[in-house]
């Protein structure tokens, strides 16, 4: 960490590093974009115990504090590394079946592998889901299956 350059709000970033995200077995839910958010919220309502990052943050005083600070900042560039960190931690903690939601672009434009980054091993191209969450989920030995918009991803 000593050599890692942080381009975001350091105070909030280090608060995010202290947060523990522990979704229950088969209960981790990820999303990207507004369409994915709607789908994920609907899924969580219908599947008791399922949780997104924001659901888990709301469960602790430090998480609530972090979420409040993140929601008060409009500039994505100044907080994206914080969301990357939270996304990475949630994906590392996930286990069992994982449900992910987003635009149909990943399903329509061809197989997910077509969206792999040519610059970074095991990374995808566009969203935090593609750049951070999916590669970590794919390499997480505790994750048994990944579903994208309720369809098996792999």
C-alpha contacts under 8 A as a table, 3 or more apart, distances in Angstrom:
res1	aa1	res2	aa2	distance
1	X	4	X	5.05
6	X	10	X	7.12
6	X	81	X	7.70
7	X	10	X	8.00
7	X	78	X	7.18
7	X	81	X	7.51
8	X	13	X	7.06
8	X	77	X	7.52
8	X	78	X	4.82
8	X	79	X	5.70
8	X	80	X	7.45
8	X	81	X	6.37
8	X	82	X	7.42
9	X	12	X	5.61
9	X	13	X	6.06
9	X	78	X	6.39
9	X	79	X	6.77
10	X	13	X	4.91
10	X	14	X	6.06
11	X	14	X	5.44
11	X	15	X	6.29
12	X	15	X	4.99
12	X	16	X	6.17
12	X	66	X	6.83
12	X	69	X	7.40
12	X	70	X	7.90
12	X	82	X	7.32
13	X	16	X	5.07
13	X	17	X	6.40
13	X	81	X	7.48
13	X	82	X	5.26
14	X	17	X	4.96
14	X	18	X	6.60
15	X	18	X	5.29
15	X	19	X	6.73
15	X	62	X	7.90
15	X	66	X	6.86
16	X	19	X	5.27
16	X	66	X	6.85
16	X	82	X	6.50
16	X	85	X	7.14
16	X	86	X	6.60
17	X	85	X	7.11
17	X	86	X	7.68
19	X	62	X	7.09
19	X	63	X	6.53
20	X	89	X	7.86
21	X	53	X	7.46
21	X	56	X	6.39
21	X	57	X	7.58
21	X	86	X	7.99
21	X	89	X	6.64
21	X	90	X	5.66
21	X	93	X	6.89
22	X	56	X	7.62
22	X	90	X	7.02
22	X	93	X	5.79
22	X	94	X	7.31
23	X	27	X	5.99
23	X	28	X	5.39
23	X	50	X	7.76
23	X	51	X	6.54
23	X	56	X	7.42
23	X	90	X	7.44
23	X	93	X	6.80
23	X	94	X	6.12
23	X	95	X	7.95
24	X	27	X	5.21
24	X	28	X	6.88
24	X	49	X	7.56
24	X	50	X	7.67
24	X	94	X	7.55
24	X	95	X	7.48
25	X	28	X	7.45
25	X	94	X	7.09
25	X	95	X	5.16
25	X	96	X	5.47
25	X	97	X	7.57
26	X	50	X	7.70
26	X	94	X	7.79
26	X	95	X	6.06
26	X	96	X	4.62
26	X	97	X	4.59
26	X	98	X	6.02
27	X	49	X	6.26
27	X	50	X	4.15
27	X	51	X	5.98
27	X	94	X	7.89
27	X	95	X	7.95
27	X	96	X	7.96
27	X	97	X	7.34
27	X	98	X	6.71
27	X	99	X	7.86
28	X	50	X	6.00
28	X	51	X	5.46
28	X	52	X	6.32
28	X	90	X	7.84
28	X	94	X	5.79
28	X	95	X	7.49
28	X	97	X	7.79
28	X	98	X	5.41
28	X	99	X	6.53
29	X	40	X	6.79
29	X	44	X	7.75
29	X	50	X	6.54
29	X	51	X	5.56
29	X	52	X	4.89
29	X	53	X	7.79
29	X	98	X	6.16
29	X	99	X	4.91
29	X	100	X	5.64
29	X	101	X	7.89
30	X	40	X	7.13
30	X	52	X	5.91
30	X	53	X	7.49
30	X	98	X	7.93
30	X	99	X	6.37
30	X	100	X	4.53
30	X	101	X	6.28
30	X	129	X	7.60
30	X	133	X	7.96
31	X	36	X	5.00
31	X	37	X	5.66
31	X	40	X	6.25
31	X	100	X	5.37
31	X	101	X	4.53
31	X	102	X	5.58
31	X	129	X	7.01
32	X	35	X	7.60
32	X	36	X	5.14
32	X	37	X	6.37
32	X	101	X	6.60
32	X	102	X	5.10
32	X	103	X	7.70
32	X	127	X	7.00
32	X	128	X	7.31
32	X	129	X	6.21
33	X	36	X	5.22
33	X	37	X	6.14
33	X	102	X	6.11
33	X	103	X	7.15
34	X	37	X	4.94
34	X	38	X	6.31
34	X	102	X	7.80
35	X	38	X	5.29
35	X	39	X	6.34
35	X	101	X	7.94
35	X	102	X	5.89
35	X	103	X	6.07
36	X	39	X	5.06
36	X	40	X	5.95
36	X	100	X	7.97
36	X	101	X	4.54
36	X	102	X	3.59
36	X	103	X	6.10
37	X	40	X	5.07
37	X	41	X	6.03
37	X	101	X	7.15
37	X	102	X	7.23
38	X	41	X	5.21
38	X	42	X	6.20
39	X	42	X	5.17
39	X	43	X	6.15
39	X	101	X	6.17
39	X	102	X	7.51
39	X	149	X	7.71
40	X	43	X	4.99
40	X	44	X	6.08
40	X	52	X	7.84
40	X	100	X	7.34
40	X	101	X	5.86
41	X	44	X	5.12
41	X	45	X	6.21
42	X	45	X	5.17
42	X	46	X	6.34
43	X	46	X	5.18
43	X	47	X	5.99
43	X	50	X	7.92
44	X	47	X	5.08
44	X	48	X	6.56
44	X	49	X	7.41
44	X	50	X	5.19
44	X	51	X	6.38
45	X	48	X	6.61
47	X	50	X	5.81
51	X	54	X	7.92
51	X	55	X	5.54
51	X	56	X	6.49
52	X	55	X	5.11
52	X	56	X	6.42
53	X	56	X	5.22
53	X	57	X	6.19
53	X	86	X	7.36
53	X	87	X	7.39
53	X	90	X	6.85
54	X	57	X	4.95
54	X	58	X	6.21
54	X	67	X	7.30
55	X	58	X	5.30
55	X	59	X	6.87
56	X	59	X	5.38
56	X	60	X	7.67
56	X	63	X	7.52
57	X	60	X	6.16
57	X	62	X	7.75
57	X	63	X	4.07
57	X	64	X	5.73
57	X	66	X	7.65
57	X	67	X	6.65
58	X	61	X	7.57
58	X	63	X	5.77
58	X	64	X	4.97
58	X	67	X	7.50
59	X	63	X	6.78
59	X	64	X	7.18
60	X	63	X	5.01
60	X	64	X	6.06
61	X	64	X	5.12
61	X	65	X	6.18
62	X	65	X	4.98
62	X	66	X	6.14
63	X	66	X	5.06
63	X	67	X	6.05
64	X	67	X	5.07
64	X	68	X	6.05
65	X	68	X	5.20
65	X	69	X	6.35
66	X	69	X	5.17
66	X	70	X	6.17
67	X	70	X	5.03
67	X	71	X	6.01
68	X	71	X	5.22
68	X	72	X	6.28
69	X	72	X	5.24
69	X	73	X	6.81
70	X	73	X	5.51
70	X	79	X	7.10
71	X	74	X	7.33
73	X	76	X	7.64
73	X	78	X	7.93
73	X	79	X	7.55
75	X	78	X	5.65
75	X	79	X	7.08
76	X	79	X	5.39
76	X	80	X	5.62
77	X	80	X	5.45
78	X	81	X	7.67
79	X	82	X	5.29
79	X	83	X	6.68
80	X	83	X	5.19
80	X	84	X	6.18
81	X	84	X	4.84
81	X	85	X	6.14
82	X	85	X	5.11
82	X	86	X	6.29
83	X	86	X	5.01
83	X	87	X	5.84
83	X	128	X	7.95
84	X	87	X	5.04
84	X	88	X	6.00
84	X	128	X	6.49
84	X	132	X	6.48
85	X	88	X	5.14
85	X	89	X	6.22
86	X	89	X	5.14
86	X	90	X	6.14
87	X	90	X	5.18
87	X	91	X	6.08
87	X	128	X	7.64
87	X	129	X	7.94
87	X	132	X	6.77
87	X	133	X	5.83
88	X	91	X	5.18
88	X	92	X	6.11
88	X	132	X	6.07
88	X	133	X	5.88
88	X	136	X	6.73
89	X	92	X	5.12
89	X	93	X	6.21
90	X	93	X	5.10
90	X	94	X	6.13
91	X	94	X	5.20
91	X	133	X	5.63
91	X	134	X	7.79
91	X	136	X	5.86
91	X	137	X	5.38
91	X	140	X	7.69
92	X	136	X	6.37
92	X	137	X	6.77
92	X	140	X	6.28
94	X	98	X	7.14
94	X	137	X	7.52
94	X	140	X	7.86
94	X	142	X	7.09
94	X	143	X	6.44
95	X	98	X	7.10
95	X	140	X	7.98
95	X	142	X	4.72
95	X	143	X	4.46
95	X	144	X	7.01
96	X	142	X	6.18
96	X	143	X	4.72
96	X	144	X	4.82
96	X	145	X	6.60
97	X	143	X	6.18
97	X	144	X	5.50
97	X	145	X	4.69
97	X	146	X	5.96
97	X	147	X	7.51
98	X	143	X	6.98
98	X	144	X	7.86
98	X	145	X	6.20
98	X	146	X	4.92
98	X	147	X	6.15
99	X	146	X	6.05
99	X	147	X	4.82
99	X	148	X	6.13
99	X	149	X	7.45
99	X	150	X	6.99
100	X	146	X	7.33
100	X	147	X	5.90
100	X	148	X	4.74
100	X	149	X	6.25
100	X	150	X	7.78
101	X	148	X	5.52
101	X	149	X	4.89
101	X	150	X	7.88
102	X	148	X	7.55
102	X	149	X	6.83
103	X	106	X	6.94
104	X	107	X	5.18
104	X	108	X	5.84
104	X	149	X	7.95
105	X	108	X	5.04
105	X	109	X	5.51
106	X	109	X	5.74
106	X	110	X	6.60
106	X	111	X	6.84
106	X	112	X	5.73
106	X	115	X	7.68
107	X	110	X	5.88
107	X	111	X	6.46
107	X	112	X	7.14
110	X	114	X	6.43
111	X	114	X	5.56
111	X	115	X	7.69
112	X	115	X	5.51
112	X	116	X	7.36
112	X	153	X	7.58
113	X	116	X	5.42
115	X	124	X	5.57
115	X	125	X	5.84
116	X	122	X	7.11
116	X	123	X	5.81
116	X	124	X	4.08
116	X	125	X	5.91
117	X	120	X	5.71
117	X	121	X	7.19
117	X	122	X	7.53
117	X	123	X	5.42
117	X	124	X	4.59
117	X	125	X	4.98
118	X	121	X	7.49
120	X	123	X	5.58
120	X	124	X	7.97
122	X	135	X	5.48
123	X	130	X	6.58
123	X	131	X	5.05
123	X	132	X	6.98
123	X	134	X	7.75
123	X	135	X	5.62
124	X	127	X	7.89
124	X	130	X	4.53
124	X	131	X	4.82
124	X	132	X	7.99
124	X	134	X	7.91
124	X	135	X	7.54
125	X	130	X	6.04
125	X	131	X	6.15
126	X	130	X	6.07
126	X	131	X	6.68
127	X	130	X	5.02
127	X	131	X	5.93
128	X	131	X	4.96
128	X	132	X	5.32
128	X	133	X	6.54
129	X	132	X	5.60
129	X	133	X	4.67
129	X	134	X	5.69
130	X	133	X	6.35
130	X	134	X	5.51
130	X	135	X	7.18
131	X	134	X	6.96
131	X	135	X	6.92
132	X	135	X	5.89
132	X	136	X	6.34
133	X	136	X	5.32
133	X	137	X	6.00
134	X	137	X	4.99
134	X	138	X	5.99
135	X	138	X	5.13
135	X	139	X	6.34
136	X	139	X	5.18
136	X	140	X	6.03
137	X	140	X	5.02
137	X	143	X	6.60
137	X	146	X	7.84
138	X	141	X	7.91
138	X	143	X	7.50
140	X	143	X	5.58
141	X	144	X	7.42
143	X	146	X	7.42
145	X	152	X	7.27
145	X	153	X	7.97
146	X	152	X	6.04
146	X	153	X	5.61
146	X	154	X	7.18
147	X	150	X	5.30
147	X	151	X	5.09
147	X	152	X	4.40
147	X	153	X	5.15
148	X	151	X	5.26
148	X	152	X	6.24
148	X	153	X	5.55
